[in-house]
Amino acid sequence: GVGSGVLLSAALDSGDGLVIGVDTGYPYVEVGQARLRADSTLGPSLSRLAVDVSPAEGGAVVRFYIDDKPAGGGLLAAEPFSSVPGACSVAGPGGFAAVYDELRVLRGAYPAFLLSEAAARGDSLIAATGFEGAELDAGFSVEGAATPGEGKLVLAVGSSLAVAGSPPPSKGSALRVDLESGAFVASLALEGGGELSVSSDGAVTLRGSDAGLSVATRSAESPFRAGRGAARYQVSVARTADGLEVFGSDGVSASLDARPAEGAGWLLRPASDVPATLAAVSVSAFDPAMVSAAGRRDEAAPKDGLSLVVDASPLLASL
């Protein structure tokens, strides 16, 4: 097994202090007689453990992340916050036997989804947020009634979430949304005015009119917080010589006679008169040439301003 021992302790002059440790592989947080344990164990080799502790009525909310993936948490029925003098130590007597590579203390909520997406997407990542804290991550802004926190953003009817930033002209833009409840519409501003909109059920609208087609939006990827009933949706858009191409989550694409406006970012709104609860949002760039290289399934001529299709689902899944 991974073993047991103390990782970090903050001993207060008053007696009780905060202890973060490992018990037979499971990370835990302990204050006095109160203890809360993670749902998962540390890996047998290199692991990144993050523990997020936030004030709450009746104690503190603790969230565990292992390698930037949610690993459980809950309410710790004790008060770990104090302004009285104390001392903090790493490991020490009864410490967890390991090679400690890095220790960081961050102010605010731990940006687990952003770090996870940065590791997965690399330089192609444009923006990402898992709504862990009361303030939005860089690149996101809200208009209307919507408050982030505790791993979700509830978009009230009439409100919207804007994502700043767009890929270079030679790249496409891939949007991923983890949706807990409700439905959403994702839009991009177009050259000459109007919007391209794709709803979470796949319907495509061009400048306010039904484009007469739909794309698959439900992704095979697991949502970041899989235990909360969320599902992942994905839609991707790329400029072409004749307009733009919309890719569904299954890799099937449709061409439209329109172009995204320069610098246009995604805008998310509830799709109906019911609020939409978002659990995570990310936008990344991708190379349309690599998707096209996957091979067309049908070379049919364009009809009524659109043409189908290219099957590139394995490539899109890795964007």
N, C-alpha and C positions, 0 to 999 in steps of 0.2 A: 504494500500500500504506500500512499504518499507520506503518511506519518502525521504527527501532531506537534503542536507547539505554538508559541506566541509570535506573531509577526510584528505587531506594534502595540505599545501600551502608553497611555497618558495617565500617569498617577497624579492624583490631586492631594493636596495637604489635608483635605477633609476626609480622605479615605477612598471612597468609590471613584473609579476612573473608567476610561474607555479602553477596552481591549479588543484588538482584531487578531484573530488567530486561526488555526487550522486544527480540526478534530477528525482524525482518521481520514484525511483528505478533504473534508468539507470545511470551507471557510465559515467563520462565524464572527458576530459582534456581540460583546458582552459588556454590560454596565451593572455593577453590583451583582444581584442574583438573577437579573434578566439576561437571557441569551437568545439570539436569533441566528439560525443556521441557513446557509445557502442550500439550494436544491441539487446542485451538481458538485462534483469533486474537481480539484485541480488536476491537470494533466501530469503524466509521469515525468515529463521533461520541462521545457520552458513554458511558463504560463504567465499571462498578464492578468492580475487580479485587481479589480477596482471595486471599492465600497463607497456608495453614495449614502450619506446620512443627512436627513433634512428634518427640521423641527416639525412637529405635528401635535395636534391635540391628543393628550394622553401619553405622550412620549416622543418618539422619533420614527420616521419612515426610513427603513434601510433597504437599499437595492444592491444586489451583488451582480457583478459582470465578470465573466471569465473569458479572456481573449475577446473582449468587447461584445460578447453575447450575453443576453439576460440569463441570470442563474438564480432567480428567485429573490425573495425579500419579504417584507411585511412591516408591521408595526412593532417596534421594540417598546415595551411598557416600562420605560425608564427615561430619565432626562440626562442625555450625554453632554449637553452644552453647559459651559461654565466659564466665568471670567475670573475665577480665583486662581492663585498661583499653582503651578504644577510642573511636572517634568515629563517629557516624551522620550521614549527609547525604542529602538528597533531590535527585535529578538531579545537579547539579554538572557538572564537565568530562565530556563525553561523555554527558550526560544526555538522557533522552527528551524530545523537544520536544512539549509539551502544556500545557494549562491544568489545573493541579492544584487540584481543588475541596476535597478532604478527605484527611487521612491519620490513621489510627487504628491503635494497637497494642493488641490485646486479650489478656488472660490467658485461657488455656484454648483449647479447640477453637472454631473459627469456626462459629457457629450458622446455617449456610447455609440449611437447610430452613425454620427458623423465620422468617428474614428474607424468604425467597421467599414463604412463605404469608402473612406480614403484608402484603406488597406486593400479593398477589393477592386476599386476602379483606378487607383493610381492617379496619374496626371490628367486623366480624362474627366475626373469629377469636377463639376461646376458648382454644385451646392447640395447640401444634405442637412436634414434636421429630423431628430426623433422626438422633438417637443418635450425633452426631459425637464426643462426648467421653465420658469415663468417668463423668461425673455427668449425671443426667437434667435436662432443662430444667424450668422452673417449671411446676407443674400436673400433673406425672407422678410416680407412685410405684410401686415394685415390691414384691411380696410373694413370697417363695420364691427359687429359684435362677434368677437372671437378671442378666446383667451387660451394660451398654451400652458401646458404643465402636466406633470405626472404621466408623461408618455403619450399625450394625445392633444389634438386641437379640434375643438368643436366649432365648425363654421356654421353660424346661424344663417337663416334665410336672409339674403341681401348682402351678406359679407363675402369677402374673397381673400385668398392668399396669393401673393405675387412672389415669383422667384426671379430675382435679378440675375443677369448674366446669360450669355448665349455662346454657342461654340463658334469657332472661326467659320468663314463662309464655306470652306471646303469640307466641313464636318456636319454631321447630323446631331440632333438633340434627342436623347432618350429620357423619358419621364417615368419614374416609378412611384407609385402611391400605395401605401398600406392603409386600407380602408376598414374601419371597425364597424361602422353602421352608416345607413343612408346611401346616397349616390352623389357623384360629382361630375362636373364638366370641366375639361381642361382646354384652354384656348391659347392661341398664338395670334398676335396682330399680324396683318398682311400688308404688303406694299399696296398703296392706293386706297387703304382703308378697309374696314371690316375685319373679321376674324375667321380663322379655322378653328372649329371646336370639335372635340371628340368626347363623348360621354362615357361614363364607366361601363355602360352596357354596349358600347362600341359604335353607336350611331355617329356619323360624320356630318357636320353642318358647315357650309361654306358661305360666308357673308350673310348669315341669317337664314339661308335656304337649305333644305334637306339635300345633301349631295347624292342621295340615292344609293348609298353603300354603307357598309359597316365593317369594322375590323374587330378581331378578337382582342380583348383587353385583359382578360384574367390570365395571370402569369403562373407558370409552373413553379416559380421560385417561392420558397417559404417566406412569409412575412417576418420582420425582425423580431417581433414579440408574438411568437406562434401560439402561445397559450391563452391569448385574449380574444380569440375568435376573429381576428383580422384576416383579410385576404389581400394578396398583392396584385396590383394592376400595372400594366405597362403599355405605353404607346410611344412611338418614335417617329420623328419627322426629319427629312433631309431635303435640301435644295437639289434640283436637277436642272439640266440645260433648258427644259421646257416648263418648269414650274416647281412642284414639290412632290415628294413621295411620302405617304403615310404607311408606317409598318405596324401591324398588330403584334401582339405578344407571341403569336405562333409563327411569325416571320412572313406571313402573307402581306403583300403591299398593294397600294393603289396609288395611281398618279393623278394629280389634280392640276388644273390650269390656274395656279396662283403661286405667289412667292411670299415667304415670311418676311416681315419688315426687318430692316437692319437692326440688330441688337435686341430683337424681340425675345422676351422671356415668357415662361408659362404663367398662366393665371388660372387658379382653381376656385370654383364656386359650387355650392350645392346644386344638384341637378333638378330639384323639385322644391315643394313647399315644406320639406323635412330637412332639418340640419344634417350636415355630413360630418362624421367624426373621423379625422385622419390620425393615424398612428405614426406615420413616417412618410417623408417625401424626399426624393433625390433626383437630381438631373445630372446627366453625364454626356460627354461628347462621344461620337463614334464615327468611323470612316465608312461612308456609303459604298465606296469602291470595294471594300472587303465584303460587304453584304452582297453586292451585285455579283461578286466572284463566286458566290455559293451556287449560282446556276439558276436560270429561270425555268419555271415549271410550265409556263405558257407564254408564247410570244405573240399572243393575239394583238391585233391592231387596236389603237385607242378607239373608244366608242363613247360619244356624248361627254368628252372631256376627261375620261378616266380610262385606265387600262390596268389589267391584272396579269400576272402576279409574280412575285419572287418568293421562294420558300427558303428562308434563312434563319429559321428558329434557333439552331445551335449557336450561330454567331451572335444573334441578338441577346441570347441568354447570358452571354459572357461580357456584354457591354458594361 
